[in-house]
Amino acid sequence: MIRIENLNIHLLKFHLKNIDLTVETNEFFMLMGPTGAGKTVLLEAIAGLISADTGKIFIHGEDVTRLPSEKRGVGLVYQDHALFPHLNVLENITYGLRFHRVSKEEGEKRLRRLTELLDIGHLLSRLPINLSGGEKQRVALARALIVRPRVLLLDEPLSALDPGFREEIRNALKSLHQKTDTTFLMVTHDFGEALALADRGAVIDHGAIEQVGAIHEIFQRPCSGSVADFVGMKNLFEARFQDGTADVCGIRMRMNGAPEKHHRYVAIRPEDITVARNSLPSTHENTLPGVVTSITSQGFTYEVHVKAGAVTFKTLVTKKSLVNKEIREGLEVFISFDPPSVHTF
């Protein structure tokens, strides 16, 4: 378990501000945020590579704030693998054992288990230069885990990998977490990775924790504009609320209940907005006429912007839907979304 209390760190012009965070034992926790938000700084502070100005860090109940990194029981895996280029895979994996009191038999037992779990037994004699990106990351994971750390810290381990390798390592991480008793804390700027791997997480921005909770809760109910932007809640509008509706530039949106008194904004996920060529039945409470102003490919989907009155809504449609409905720029369409899709904060 990791517990951080009122942690503050000043690095030149960047500050980590009053960080309070708890990660439960054997949890797979995701620390998320945009580039430059402070994710790696916080990770390295937990690892003991950066000193705290104020505050405390506890690992499994022990105050490790002033302990050197090698005494914290923490493993750290970076996105660039950081393997020793002059050592083969076997030597890289077992390197850390020389600093721990582990018998030869126990070391060999751990090696066999990890090479089997990560499917790297056939790579033991190779040098890192002869490994693929996915293979290097598997070796880096084995090297970190062979010393049985209480906590495994992962600094964007998938970001430098090709899509095929990314899925491979993501599956390996899932398997490792299920088959070990190690607590995983992973940093990412990709919310899709968080949805695939973790049950709980936190969003950090400009050195401060913005929101902590279940991944699906952060995804569906962001508590601030910066979190909404990070999780892809692209329709974010200032609003006035009255009688179960939100008024955005003269457009009234029916909501599922009244917002809290301090709420000032509404947010709607783009995939929750439907685009149609014809007017939808009156049973659809939030239906608006509009004009398609732009269409942008997002890979497997298309982002379609529809201007309704003075407001531009961003929607996501599949390629099939785009073709079948003959959606194009300048086309007059109708958009609709259910009241529960209108989130407030």
N, C-alpha and C positions, 0 to 999 in steps of 0.2 A: 504494500500500500504506500502511496505517496501523498503527503500532506504538505501544502505550501501555505505559509501564513505571512501576509502583509510583506511580500517580497518586493524590494526596490533595488534596481540596478541602473547606474548611470554609465553610459559608454559614449563619450564625446557628445554628439547631439541627440543620441537616442536614449530613451528611458523606458525601463519596465516599471509600471506604476501599480503599487499596492495589489500585487497578485495574491489572490486566495483561491486555492484549487485543491480538490481531493480526488485521487484516483484509487479505486478499491482494489483489494488484493485479487490477482489473477484476471483483472479486467483488461479488455482491449479498448483503450481510450484514445480518442483522436483529438489532437490539438490542431485547429484549423485557422486559416487566415490568409490574406493576400501577401504577396512578396513584400518584405520589409516590415511586417507587422510585429516581429519580435519572437516568432516561434522558435527559431534556432537558438537565440539567446537564452530563452527559458529552458530549453532542452539542455544546453551546455551548463547552465547554472545547476540543474539537477544532477548532472554528471560530475560536477565539481571542477569544470574547466574554466568557469567564470565565477568570480567571487561576488557575493551579495553585499550590497551596502547596508541594507537593513532587512529584517525579516528572518524567517526560519524555514528550513526544509527538513522534513522527516521522511524516512524510509522504513517501513514496517515498525513504526513507533520510535525509532532511534533518531535523535537530532544529528544530522550529518552536515549541517550548515558549514562548519569549519573543518570537516574531515577532508583529507586529500581524496582525489577521485578513485584511487586504487583501493580505498577502504570502504567504499560506499556500496559495494555489491551491485554495481550498475554496468550493463553492457551498452555500447553505443555503436550504431551502424549508420554510416553516412551514405548519401546518394552516389558518391563516386567510389564506393567500396573500400578505398584506402588499404588495399592489399600490399604486402611487401613484394615488390617486383622480382627480387632475387631469390625468393623462397618459393618452393612448389606448394601445391594445394595442401598437402599433408602438413608441411612445416608451418604454413600460414594458420591452419586451423588449430594446431596444437601449441602455437607460440605462447599463448597466455597461461598454459598449464605450468610453465616453469616458475611462475610467480605465485602459484598456489600449492598447498600441501596435498597433492593428489597422487595416490599410488599409481604405478605403471598399469596395473590391472584395471583400476578404476578409469584411468585415462583412456585406455583402449576400449573399455565398455562404452564410455560416453561417445567416443569417436565412431564406433560401429553404429550406435543408435542414430546419431545425427546424420551420418552419411547415408543411412538407410532412409530416414525421414525426408531428407532433402535430395535424395537420388544423385549423389555426387561421388559415390565410391569409385567409379571408373575414371575420375578426374585427379586422383590423389597425386600422381606423378607429374602432372602438367604444371607449367609456369603460368602466372596470371595473363601473360601476353597471348597465350594460346586458348583463352577462354572467351566465350560470348558474354554479353552484358548480363544476361540472366544467370549464367553459371557463376560469374564473379559475385553477384549479389547473394547467391546461395552459399558460396564459400564464406562470404563476409558474415552471413547469419550464423553459420556453423561455428566460426571463430568466436563470435560474441557469446554464443550459448554454451560452448563446451566448458566454460568455467562456472556454469550454473548461476548466473546473476539473478538477484531477486527482482530486478527491473531491467527490461530491455527497452532502450530508447532508439527510435528509428527516425532519422532525419530525411524525410522525403525519399524513401528507398526505391520508389517506382518512377520518379519523375525523369530520370535519365535513360529509361529503358524504352525500346521499341514496343508498340502495342502488344505484339505476341508475347514478348518476354514479360511485359507488365502483368498480363493475366496469369502467367506462369508463377511469378513471384507472389502475386496476390493470393493465389491458391496455396502456395507454400506457407505464407504467413498465417492463413486460416488454420492450416493443419498443425503448424507448430504451436499456435496458441491453444488449440484444443488438446494437444498431447503433452504439454508442459505445464508447470505450475508457476510460470513466470508472468509477471505483470507487464503488459505491453503498453507503451506510450509512443504514439506515432505522430509525426508532424506532416502536414500536407497542405497544399493550396488548392487541391482538387477535391471538391465536395463529393464527386462520384466515388472516390476511393473510400471516403468516410462511410457512405451509404453501404458499400460492399463489405466492409470489414468490421466496423465498430458498432456497439450498441449505444455508447455515450460519448460525448465530446464537449469541446469548448471552442468558441471563436474568439480570437484575439486580434485586435486592430490598434495600431499606433501605441503599442506597448501596454494596452489595458485589456482585461478580459471583458468581453461584451456580453456573452451568454454562455451558460453551462446547462447541459441537460441531455435527454435522449436525442439521438441523431434525427429521428423522424420528427421530433418536436421542434428542433431548431430549423429543420427543413420546411415544415409547414407553418410554424408560428415564430418567425424571427422577432426579436424584441427591439430592434433598432434599424435605422436605414442602412448602416454599414453591414450588418448581418444579413438583411434582406438582399442587398446587392451581392454579397458573397455566395449565398445559396441559390442565386439565380431567380430571385423574385423580382423580375424585371419591370413589372408594372407597379410603380411606387408613386403615390400621389398624396399631396396635402389635402385634407378634407375637413368639412364641417359635418357634425353628426346631429341628427334630430329624428326622433320617432322610428328608430330601427333602420334608418337610411344614412348613407354618406353622400354628401354633395361635393363633387369634384368639378369645378369650373362649370356649374350649371347642370351637370349630369348626375342624376340621383341613382344610387346603387343600393339595392336592398341587401341587408346583412342578416346573418343568423344570430340575432341577439344584439343587445346594446354594448357599445365599447366601454372600457373603463374611463373614468373622468379625465385622466391625464393624457389619453390617446389623442393624437393629432394627425395620424397618417393611415392610409389604407394601402394594402399590397395584394396583388393577385398574381399567382404563378402563370406564366405564358401558356403552359400546357393545359391549364384549367379553362382557357377561353376557346370556345368553338367558333369556327368561321363557316358561314353558310351563304349560298347564293340567293336563297329565298327567305322571306320572313319566317321566323319560327313561331310555333303555337303560342298563344297568349299565356299558357301555363309557365313558360320560361320568364321568370321575374326580371332578369337583367338582360334584356335584348335591345341592341342599339344598331341603327343603320350607320354605315361608314364607307370609307373609300380606301382601297389598298394603296399605300404610298410607297412601299418597298418590300422586296422579297430577297432574303439572304440565305444561302445554303449553310447549314450547320452540320454537314456530314450526312447523317441518316434522317435528319429533319430539316425543315425550312422555317426560318423566323419571318413571319409576315406581320408588317406594321399596318394597322388600320386606324385611320383618323376618324374619330366620331366627335363631331362638334369641335371643341378646342382641345380635345384630349387624344393623344396617340396611344393606342393599345398595342402591346407586343404579344403575338401569339406564336405557337409552335404547331406546325402541321406536318404530316408525313408526306413523302414524295407522291405516294399513291393518291392521297387526298388532294394534293395540289394539282395533279394531272386530271383526276376525275372531275373535280369541280371547276377546272379551267381557270384557276385563280391567277390573276396577272395584275400588274400595276395599273392603277386607274379604274379597276373594276369596283362597282358598287356592291357591297356585301352587307351581311348582318353578323354581328358578333353576339355571343351570349355566354354567361357564366352564372353558376349557382350561388345563392347567398352565402353558403358555408365557405366558398372560395375567397370571399372578401375578408382578409385578415386585417386587424388593426393594431397599432402600437403608438 
